[in-house]
Amino acid sequence: MLDWVKFLDDNIKKTGTTTVGLIYQAGSGGVVLGSEKKATMGYLIDSKKARKIYSIDNRIGITTAGSVGDVQTIVRYMRAEANIYKFQKGKQLSVRALTTLLANILQGNKYFPFLGQFIVGGYDEKGPHIFSLDPVGGIVENDKFYSTGSGSPMAFGVLEDGFKEKLNKEESIKLVVRAIKAAIKRDIGSGGSIAIAVIDENGYKELSEEEIKSFE
């Protein structure tokens, strides 16, 4: 009998990725999402500018780790569902509701699963949130930070060491950048440049390469 947990874990790790989500509470609070940009095909570097952070709605974003085709399909599903809800209800889905919807989609496909791990981060009327999801729809709400992908052990070490309860936005971005850089240095599946997105009461914003360099 196939061990699905081991199969999914092995296949996600083989693709190589490091993504991070972190909540900061200073001011009205917010979420920082980060990733590196290396995409691999076995021992071949397929791209050094692969996108692994996506906006889903004005104040919700998602990080992706795993099979590129699978995770891009999930992003399209979630954007469509968020737009339909906004059109019908005249307001944005809460972060928890969108995460639950994604979990239901993943669970409904568990026999032919989407090979991916996800961090959903966003800001709604209850403040900032980050949720992590496994390939078959398991949800964990994280009140501080989370990391996925083959470089996550290195990233977690930096996050555990550097996280403080009252970090502000700039300090949080700097910590996420440091965590991803640590993974790039030690994880063969992670590399390229760094991507950062910040989500707060003002919406979703991706930082430019010049802005990110100022935090290195």
N, C-alpha and C positions, 0 to 999 in steps of 0.2 A: 504493500500500500504506500502511495506517495505521501511523504511528509510535506504538506503544503507550507507549513511555517518555515521549514528549512529551505524549501524550494524558492519561496518568495524572498526570503532574507538573502540567500545566495545570489539570486538574480539581480536584486536591487544593488547589492554591494559590488557586483561585477561591473555595473555601468559606471560607477565612480561619480561622486558628487559630494559637496558640502553645502548645506543650507542651514540658516539660523533664524530663529524668531525670538525677539526679546521684548518684554514690556517694561516701560519706564513710567514712574508715577509722579515725577516732578511736574508742577503746574497742573494742567488738566489731564496729563498723561498721554501716552501714545505707544505705538508699536514700531520697532525697527525690524525689517526683514533683510537678510543678506544671503549672498551666495557667491561662489566663484563661477567661472564661465567655461570651464573645460568640458568638452564632450568627447567620449572615447568610443571606439569600435574595436573591442579586444585590445590589442597592443598599439592600435593606430589612434592618433589624436585626430578626431573628425573635425573639431572646431575649437577655437580658443575664445569664441564670443557667443557661446550658446546661452539662450535666455532660460533662466530657471526661476524667475520671479515675475508674476503676472498680476495685473489689477483685475479684479472681478467686478467690482462696483466702485463708486466714488470713494468709499471708506473701507473697502475690504480688499485684501491681497492674498496671494497664495504662493508658496514655494513648492517646487517639484523636484523629486529625486526618483530616478528609475528609467524605464523605457520611454524614449522621447515621444513616440507615436501615441502611447497610452496616456501619458500625462498631458499632452497637448489636446487630446480628445476630451479629457476631463475638464480642462480649462474652457473649452468651447461649450460644453454642457452647462457649466456653472454660470458662465456669462449669459447664456441664453435664458436660463432659469431666473437669474437675478433681474434681467430686463423684463421678462414676462410678469414677474411679481410687481415690479415698479409700475408697469403699465396698468396692471389690474387694480392695484391697491393705492397707487399714488405715493408710495413711500418705499424706502430701502429695506430689504431683508435684514434682520439682526444677524450678527456674526454667528451666534449659536444656531439660529434657524438654517442658515446657509450651510454650516458645518454638518448639521444633522441630515440635510438633504444629500450632501456629498456622501456621508456615511451610508445612507440607504442605497444610493447608486452603487457604491463599492460592494456592499453586502449582497445586493441583488445579482451581482456578477461574479460571485466568489468561486464558481466552478470553472469559469473562464475569466480569471481576474485581470484587472488593470494592474500592471507591474509598476507600482509607484508608491512612494510615501509623500505625505503632504503636511505642510504647516499652513493653517489658515489664520491670518492675523487681521484685525480690524478694530474699528472704533464705532460704537453706537451709543444709544442713550444711557447705557450702563457703563460706559467707559471703554478702555482698551481690553482686548482679549487675544489670546493665542490658543489654538487647538492643534494637536497633532493627530493624524489619522494613519492607520496602517492599511495595507492593500485590500483587506476584507472589511473595512468599515469600523474598526475599533477607534473610539474617540478618547483622548485624554485632554482635559483642559489644563493648561500650564500657566501658573500665576507669575512666573518669572521668565523662563527661557526654555528653548528646546532646539535640538539640532538633528538633522537627518543626513543619511548618505554615508558613504565609505569613510569620509573624513570626520564624521561626527565624534569619535572618541577624542581626537585632538581638540576639536572645538569645545566639547564639553569641559575638558580640563581647564581651558582658558576662562570659560564662562563661570565655572564654579569658583575659580580663584578671584575673578575680577568683579563679579556682580555684587552690587549693594542696593539696598531697598530704595534709596533716594537719588538714584542716578538721574541726571537730566538728559535731554535729548542728545546733546553733543557728546556727553560721556558715554551714552548708550551706543551711539554710532561708532565711536572709537573702539569700544569693547567688542562689538560685532566684527568690525574690520580686523581687529587683532586675532579674534578666534578663527576667522576664515584664513588669514595669513598663516597661522600655525598649522592648519590642516593642509594648506598648499605646500608647505615646506616638508611635511612628513607623509602625506597620503599620495600615492602614485596616481590615483584616479581623480585628484583635484588639481586645478591649475588655472592658468590664464589670469585675466583681470578680475576685479571684484565688482559686484552689483549691490546697491543698497537702495531700499525703498523705506520711506517713513510714512506712517499713517497716524493721523491725529484728528482732532475736531475740524480741522481745515481741509481734510481729504487725503488722498493718496498722492505721494510725490516720489519720483525716482531721482536720485542724485546723479549729477554729471560726473564724468571721470575726474575732472578738475576738483570738484567738491570732495569726492572720495579721497583723493590724494592728500588733501589737507588734514585728513584724520589718520593717516598712516604714520 
